[in-house]
């Protein structure tokens, strides 16, 4: 069991996953964001969801703003630039923005 936990920690926190560049925004979101932001929600802070109304209320009005937060972090959320890889923050941001515009339809 401890080996499984160690493997999961390495996968989640590895500073530069070699495969990250090849993953789409959807895949990156599922791998690194969905744990806290299931269907655009937020399991830790209800007011900090990825729903359009909450994004706009928090001054996040573009995919670029989302990419900056994904890469650098904000408030209690850490930055994920190293994990997401080159272009990963932008790919995740494009996916999040599109989902927010569509009302986060359930998969």
OpenMM code with the backbone's topology and positions (N, CA, C; nanometers):
from openmm import Vec3, app, unit

residues = "UNK UNK UNK UNK UNK UNK UNK UNK UNK UNK UNK UNK UNK UNK UNK UNK UNK UNK UNK UNK UNK UNK UNK UNK UNK UNK UNK UNK UNK UNK UNK UNK UNK UNK UNK UNK UNK UNK UNK UNK UNK UNK UNK UNK UNK UNK UNK UNK UNK UNK UNK UNK UNK UNK UNK UNK UNK UNK UNK UNK UNK UNK UNK UNK UNK UNK UNK UNK UNK UNK UNK UNK UNK UNK UNK UNK UNK UNK UNK UNK UNK UNK UNK UNK UNK UNK UNK UNK UNK UNK UNK UNK UNK UNK UNK UNK UNK UNK UNK UNK UNK UNK UNK UNK UNK UNK UNK".split()
positions = [
    Vec3(0.0811, -0.1203, 0.0000),
    Vec3(0.0000, 0.0000, 0.0000),
    Vec3(0.0855, 0.1268, 0.0000),
    Vec3(0.1900, 0.1387, 0.0828),
    Vec3(0.2715, 0.2609, 0.0814),
    Vec3(0.3341, 0.2878, -0.0557),
    Vec3(0.3659, 0.1838, -0.1307),
    Vec3(0.4235, 0.2020, -0.2636),
    Vec3(0.3237, 0.2681, -0.3581),
    Vec3(0.1977, 0.2327, -0.3457),
    Vec3(0.0928, 0.2929, -0.4280),
    Vec3(0.0806, 0.4412, -0.3951),
    Vec3(0.0819, 0.4747, -0.2678),
    Vec3(0.0731, 0.6147, -0.2264),
    Vec3(0.1928, 0.6924, -0.2794),
    Vec3(0.3111, 0.6359, -0.2687),
    Vec3(0.4308, 0.7015, -0.3200),
    Vec3(0.4203, 0.7247, -0.4707),
    Vec3(0.3716, 0.6266, -0.5429),
    Vec3(0.3552, 0.6407, -0.6879),
    Vec3(0.2571, 0.7522, -0.7217),
    Vec3(0.1479, 0.7626, -0.6474),
    Vec3(0.0506, 0.8685, -0.6715),
    Vec3(0.1091, 1.0055, -0.6412),
    Vec3(0.1853, 1.0162, -0.5342),
    Vec3(0.2483, 1.1436, -0.4997),
    Vec3(0.3455, 1.1853, -0.6093),
    Vec3(0.4239, 1.0921, -0.6588),
    Vec3(0.5193, 1.1234, -0.7658),
    Vec3(0.4462, 1.1700, -0.8908),
    Vec3(0.3386, 1.1017, -0.9278),
    Vec3(0.2638, 1.1402, -1.0478),
    Vec3(0.2011, 1.2780, -1.0348),
    Vec3(0.1492, 1.3103, -0.9182),
    Vec3(0.0810, 1.4380, -0.8993),
    Vec3(0.1796, 1.5532, -0.8871),
    Vec3(0.2910, 1.5306, -0.8168),
    Vec3(0.3806, 1.6413, -0.7865),
    Vec3(0.5112, 1.6415, -0.8657),
    Vec3(0.5256, 1.5516, -0.9609),
    Vec3(0.6477, 1.5488, -1.0415),
    Vec3(0.6639, 1.6841, -1.1085),
    Vec3(0.7805, 1.7491, -1.0931),
    Vec3(0.7955, 1.8863, -1.1406),
    Vec3(0.7761, 1.9062, -1.2897),
    Vec3(0.8040, 1.8104, -1.3695),
    Vec3(0.7920, 1.8294, -1.5145),
    Vec3(0.7608, 1.6978, -1.5806),
    Vec3(0.6347, 1.6631, -1.5817),
    Vec3(0.5942, 1.5379, -1.6435),
    Vec3(0.6230, 1.5428, -1.7927),
    Vec3(0.6951, 1.4474, -1.8433),
    Vec3(0.7346, 1.4450, -1.9837),
    Vec3(0.6141, 1.4404, -2.0761),
    Vec3(0.5060, 1.3777, -2.0337),
    Vec3(0.3880, 1.3628, -2.1184),
    Vec3(0.2948, 1.4820, -2.1119),
    Vec3(0.3201, 1.5779, -2.0242),
    Vec3(0.2262, 1.6889, -2.0055),
    Vec3(0.2068, 1.7713, -2.1322),
    Vec3(0.3118, 1.7900, -2.2121),
    Vec3(0.3006, 1.8711, -2.3325),
    Vec3(0.2026, 1.8122, -2.4325),
    Vec3(0.1860, 1.6814, -2.4285),
    Vec3(0.1034, 1.6152, -2.5276),
    Vec3(-0.0426, 1.6030, -2.4853),
    Vec3(-0.0726, 1.6374, -2.3640),
    Vec3(-0.2088, 1.6226, -2.3152),
    Vec3(-0.2923, 1.7449, -2.3482),
    Vec3(-0.4177, 1.7221, -2.3694),
    Vec3(-0.5096, 1.8321, -2.3976),
    Vec3(-0.5516, 1.8995, -2.2675),
    Vec3(-0.6166, 2.0131, -2.2803),
    Vec3(-0.6681, 2.0825, -2.1641),
    Vec3(-0.7646, 1.9969, -2.0843),
    Vec3(-0.8456, 1.9182, -2.1536),
    Vec3(-0.9404, 1.8295, -2.0859),
    Vec3(-0.8646, 1.7282, -2.0014),
    Vec3(-0.7667, 1.6647, -2.0615),
    Vec3(-0.6901, 1.5635, -1.9891),
    Vec3(-0.6131, 1.6241, -1.8727),
    Vec3(-0.5518, 1.7391, -1.8949),
    Vec3(-0.4782, 1.8052, -1.7876),
    Vec3(-0.5720, 1.8437, -1.6739),
    Vec3(-0.6897, 1.8946, -1.7078),
    Vec3(-0.7876, 1.9301, -1.6058),
    Vec3(-0.8265, 1.8062, -1.5263),
    Vec3(-0.8584, 1.6990, -1.5946),
    Vec3(-0.8977, 1.5759, -1.5261),
    Vec3(-0.7853, 1.5240, -1.4364),
    Vec3(-0.6617, 1.5338, -1.4829),
    Vec3(-0.5475, 1.4814, -1.4079),
    Vec3(-0.5084, 1.5671, -1.2888),
    Vec3(-0.5237, 1.6990, -1.2988),
    Vec3(-0.4657, 1.7866, -1.1976),
    Vec3(-0.5636, 1.8829, -1.1298),
    Vec3(-0.6818, 1.9008, -1.1835),
    Vec3(-0.7731, 2.0035, -1.1315),
    Vec3(-0.9052, 1.9468, -1.0808),
    Vec3(-0.9532, 1.8419, -1.1448),
    Vec3(-1.0872, 1.7905, -1.1154),
    Vec3(-1.1017, 1.7399, -0.9729),
    Vec3(-0.9938, 1.7060, -0.9073),
    Vec3(-1.0025, 1.6602, -0.7690),
    Vec3(-1.0662, 1.7639, -0.6782),
    Vec3(-1.0378, 1.8895, -0.7034),
    Vec3(-1.0967, 1.9991, -0.6249),
    Vec3(-1.2090, 2.0700, -0.6999),
    Vec3(-1.2053, 2.0658, -0.8328),
    Vec3(-1.3008, 2.1415, -0.9149),
    Vec3(-1.3915, 2.0497, -0.9959),
    Vec3(-1.4556, 1.9554, -0.9293),
    Vec3(-1.5459, 1.8612, -0.9958),
    Vec3(-1.6592, 1.9384, -1.0626),
    Vec3(-1.6783, 1.9155, -1.1919),
    Vec3(-1.7827, 1.9830, -1.2706),
    Vec3(-1.7827, 2.1347, -1.2510),
    Vec3(-1.6640, 2.1913, -1.2355),
    Vec3(-1.6511, 2.3356, -1.2218),
    Vec3(-1.6769, 2.3884, -1.0822),
    Vec3(-1.7011, 2.3008, -0.9878),
    Vec3(-1.7239, 2.3430, -0.8501),
    Vec3(-1.5928, 2.3654, -0.7766),
    Vec3(-1.5993, 2.3673, -0.6465),
    Vec3(-1.4810, 2.3795, -0.5626),
    Vec3(-1.5133, 2.3128, -0.4300),
    Vec3(-1.4460, 2.2017, -0.4015),
    Vec3(-1.4777, 2.1266, -0.2807),
    Vec3(-1.4222, 2.1931, -0.1549),
    Vec3(-1.3314, 2.2882, -0.1703),
    Vec3(-1.2710, 2.3543, -0.0552),
    Vec3(-1.3339, 2.4895, -0.0240),
    Vec3(-1.3630, 2.5681, -0.1272),
    Vec3(-1.4184, 2.7025, -0.1084),
    Vec3(-1.5333, 2.7214, -0.2061),
    Vec3(-1.6530, 2.7157, -0.1574),
    Vec3(-1.7724, 2.7198, -0.2429),
    Vec3(-1.7815, 2.8445, -0.3301),
    Vec3(-1.7301, 2.9563, -0.2844),
    Vec3(-1.7402, 3.0801, -0.3628),
    Vec3(-1.6331, 3.0898, -0.4715),
    Vec3(-1.5382, 3.0002, -0.4722),
    Vec3(-1.4287, 3.0041, -0.5693),
    Vec3(-1.4441, 2.8932, -0.6732),
    Vec3(-1.5620, 2.8854, -0.7319),
    Vec3(-1.5861, 2.7826, -0.8329),
    Vec3(-1.5357, 2.8309, -0.9686),
    Vec3(-1.5483, 2.7449, -1.0663),
    Vec3(-1.5115, 2.7783, -1.2038),
    Vec3(-1.6347, 2.8079, -1.2883),
    Vec3(-1.7458, 2.8323, -1.2235),
    Vec3(-1.8684, 2.8723, -1.2928),
    Vec3(-1.8523, 3.0181, -1.3373),
    Vec3(-1.9106, 3.0537, -1.4480),
    Vec3(-1.8917, 3.1862, -1.5068),
    Vec3(-1.9253, 3.2976, -1.4080),
    Vec3(-2.0359, 3.2859, -1.3392),
    Vec3(-2.0771, 3.3902, -1.2454),
    Vec3(-1.9722, 3.4098, -1.1348),
    Vec3(-1.9193, 3.3009, -1.0825),
    Vec3(-1.8182, 3.3103, -0.9764),
    Vec3(-1.6866, 3.3635, -1.0311),
    Vec3(-1.6477, 3.3193, -1.1506),
    Vec3(-1.5244, 3.3707, -1.2108),
    Vec3(-1.5329, 3.5220, -1.2259),
    Vec3(-1.6416, 3.5680, -1.2849),
    Vec3(-1.6574, 3.7119, -1.3070),
    Vec3(-1.6644, 3.7885, -1.1755),
    Vec3(-1.7312, 3.7329, -1.0752),
    Vec3(-1.7402, 3.7987, -0.9440),
    Vec3(-1.6028, 3.8118, -0.8788),
    Vec3(-1.5119, 3.7229, -0.9150),
    Vec3(-1.3766, 3.7252, -0.8606),
    Vec3(-1.2774, 3.7938, -0.9549),
    Vec3(-1.3294, 3.8658, -1.0555),
    Vec3(-1.2448, 3.9420, -1.1456),
    Vec3(-1.1712, 3.8593, -1.2496),
    Vec3(-1.2171, 3.7390, -1.2740),
    Vec3(-1.1538, 3.6501, -1.3721),
    Vec3(-1.2431, 3.6504, -1.4948),
    Vec3(-1.2011, 3.7249, -1.5981),
    Vec3(-1.2899, 3.7483, -1.7120),
    Vec3(-1.2325, 3.7038, -1.8460),
    Vec3(-1.1311, 3.6174, -1.8417),
    Vec3(-1.0729, 3.5710, -1.9678),
    Vec3(-0.9953, 3.4413, -1.9442),
    Vec3(-0.9708, 3.3671, -2.0522),
    Vec3(-0.8866, 3.2484, -2.0397),
    Vec3(-0.7454, 3.2837, -1.9915),
    Vec3(-0.6959, 3.4011, -2.0305),
    Vec3(-0.5621, 3.4425, -1.9860),
    Vec3(-0.5533, 3.4556, -1.8354),
    Vec3(-0.6585, 3.5093, -1.7747),
    Vec3(-0.6613, 3.5225, -1.6290),
    Vec3(-0.6635, 3.3848, -1.5626),
    Vec3(-0.7360, 3.2925, -1.6212),
    Vec3(-0.7415, 3.1554, -1.5674),
    Vec3(-0.6051, 3.0894, -1.5816),
    Vec3(-0.5395, 3.1074, -1.6956),
    Vec3(-0.4076, 3.0483, -1.7175),
    Vec3(-0.3070, 3.0996, -1.6152),
    Vec3(-0.3127, 3.2280, -1.5839),
    Vec3(-0.2215, 3.2851, -1.4853),
    Vec3(-0.2422, 3.2205, -1.3491),
    Vec3(-0.3670, 3.2029, -1.3108),
    Vec3(-0.3962, 3.1402, -1.1819),
    Vec3(-0.3541, 2.9939, -1.1828),
    Vec3(-0.3812, 2.9232, -1.2918),
    Vec3(-0.3419, 2.7821, -1.3003),
    Vec3(-0.1903, 2.7676, -1.2875),
    Vec3(-0.1182, 2.8583, -1.3492),
    Vec3(0.0277, 2.8499, -1.3477),
    Vec3(0.0878, 2.8985, -1.2158),
    Vec3(0.0407, 3.0131, -1.1656),
    Vec3(0.1045, 3.0765, -1.0513),
    Vec3(0.0326, 3.0535, -0.9184),
    Vec3(-0.0946, 3.0164, -0.9257),
    Vec3(-0.1741, 3.0010, -0.8050),
    Vec3(-0.2357, 3.1324, -0.7627),
    Vec3(-0.3252, 3.1225, -0.6645),
    Vec3(-0.3915, 3.2418, -0.6112),
    Vec3(-0.4581, 3.2023, -0.4799),
    Vec3(-0.4386, 3.2831, -0.3792),
    Vec3(-0.4974, 3.2523, -0.2492),
    Vec3(-0.4472, 3.1190, -0.1982),
    Vec3(-0.5385, 3.0307, -0.1624),
    Vec3(-0.5020, 2.8994, -0.1084),
    Vec3(-0.4598, 2.7997, -0.2163),
    Vec3(-0.4837, 2.8328, -0.3419),
    Vec3(-0.4486, 2.7404, -0.4499),
    Vec3(-0.3039, 2.7610, -0.4925),
    Vec3(-0.2299, 2.6532, -0.4956),
    Vec3(-0.0913, 2.6573, -0.5419),
    Vec3(-0.0864, 2.6683, -0.6930),
    Vec3(0.0265, 2.7118, -0.7450),
    Vec3(0.0477, 2.7151, -0.8890),
    Vec3(0.0878, 2.5784, -0.9410),
    Vec3(0.0503, 2.5504, -1.0634),
    Vec3(0.0766, 2.4200, -1.1234),
    Vec3(0.1552, 2.4289, -1.2537),
    Vec3(0.2297, 2.5355, -1.2746),
    Vec3(0.3040, 2.5546, -1.3993),
    Vec3(0.3940, 2.4363, -1.4303),
    Vec3(0.4697, 2.3915, -1.3325),
    Vec3(0.5646, 2.2829, -1.3560),
    Vec3(0.4932, 2.1524, -1.3900),
    Vec3(0.3825, 2.1267, -1.3250),
    Vec3(0.3092, 2.0024, -1.3486),
    Vec3(0.2365, 2.0060, -1.4817),
    Vec3(0.1808, 2.1202, -1.5167),
    Vec3(0.1037, 2.1312, -1.6408),
    Vec3(0.1912, 2.1342, -1.7645),
    Vec3(0.3156, 2.1774, -1.7508),
    Vec3(0.4076, 2.1783, -1.8638),
    Vec3(0.3874, 2.2982, -1.9553),
    Vec3(0.4719, 2.3058, -2.0565),
    Vec3(0.4658, 2.4160, -2.1528),
    Vec3(0.3299, 2.4193, -2.2219),
    Vec3(0.2632, 2.5307, -2.2110),
    Vec3(0.1328, 2.5469, -2.2738),
    Vec3(0.0191, 2.4803, -2.1992),
    Vec3(0.0489, 2.4092, -2.0927),
    Vec3(-0.0543, 2.3373, -2.0186),
    Vec3(-0.1526, 2.4290, -1.9488),
    Vec3(-0.1024, 2.5353, -1.8878),
    Vec3(-0.1920, 2.6285, -1.8186),
    Vec3(-0.2889, 2.6913, -1.9176),
    Vec3(-0.2393, 2.7241, -2.0355),
    Vec3(-0.3245, 2.7836, -2.1383),
    Vec3(-0.4278, 2.6830, -2.1892),
    Vec3(-0.3864, 2.5571, -2.2037),
    Vec3(-0.4786, 2.4530, -2.2502),
    Vec3(-0.5889, 2.4302, -2.1474),
    Vec3(-0.5519, 2.4241, -2.0201),
    Vec3(-0.6507, 2.4076, -1.9138),
    Vec3(-0.7434, 2.5283, -1.9106),
    Vec3(-0.6865, 2.6473, -1.9226),
    Vec3(-0.7664, 2.7702, -1.9181),
    Vec3(-0.8675, 2.7743, -2.0313),
    Vec3(-0.8274, 2.7339, -2.1503),
    Vec3(-0.9200, 2.7323, -2.2643),
    Vec3(-1.0348, 2.6358, -2.2377),
    Vec3(-1.0032, 2.5209, -2.1811),
    Vec3(-1.1069, 2.4226, -2.1479),
    Vec3(-1.2010, 2.4781, -2.0400),
    Vec3(-1.1442, 2.5335, -1.9332),
    Vec3(-1.2255, 2.5880, -1.8238),
    Vec3(-1.3151, 2.6999, -1.8745),
    Vec3(-1.2601, 2.7894, -1.9561),
    Vec3(-1.3385, 2.9016, -2.0074),
    Vec3(-1.4542, 2.8515, -2.0941),
    Vec3(-1.4260, 2.7554, -2.1796),
    Vec3(-1.5315, 2.7006, -2.2659),
    Vec3(-1.6398, 2.6328, -2.1817),
    Vec3(-1.6008, 2.5590, -2.0793),
    Vec3(-1.6978, 2.4932, -1.9924),
    Vec3(-1.7799, 2.5963, -1.9147),
    Vec3(-1.7140, 2.7020, -1.8665),
    Vec3(-1.7853, 2.8068, -1.7929),
    Vec3(-1.8885, 2.8748, -1.8839),
    Vec3(-1.8501, 2.9014, -2.0084),
    Vec3(-1.9417, 2.9624, -2.1037),
    Vec3(-2.0617, 2.8719, -2.1308),
    Vec3(-2.0387, 2.7422, -2.1276),
    Vec3(-2.1459, 2.6462, -2.1556),
    Vec3(-2.2227, 2.6051, -2.0304),
    Vec3(-2.1884, 2.6624, -1.9155),
    Vec3(-2.2583, 2.6284, -1.7929),
    Vec3(-2.2123, 2.4988, -1.7281),
    Vec3(-2.0917, 2.4567, -1.7590),
    Vec3(-2.0358, 2.3322, -1.7056),
    Vec3(-2.1337, 2.2151, -1.7184),
    Vec3(-2.1646, 2.1778, -1.8422),
    Vec3(-2.2526, 2.0611, -1.8590),
    Vec3(-2.1883, 1.9375, -1.7977),
    Vec3(-2.2697, 1.8548, -1.7403),
    Vec3(-2.2181, 1.7321, -1.6798),
    Vec3(-2.1779, 1.6353, -1.7893),
    Vec3(-2.0675, 1.5654, -1.7631),
    Vec3(-2.0151, 1.4708, -1.8619),
    Vec3(-2.1030, 1.3498, -1.8766),
] * unit.nanometer
topology = app.Topology()
chain = topology.addChain("A")
for resn in residues:
    res = topology.addResidue(resn, chain)
    for name in ("N", "CA", "C"):
        topology.addAtom(name, app.Element.getBySymbol(name[0]), res)
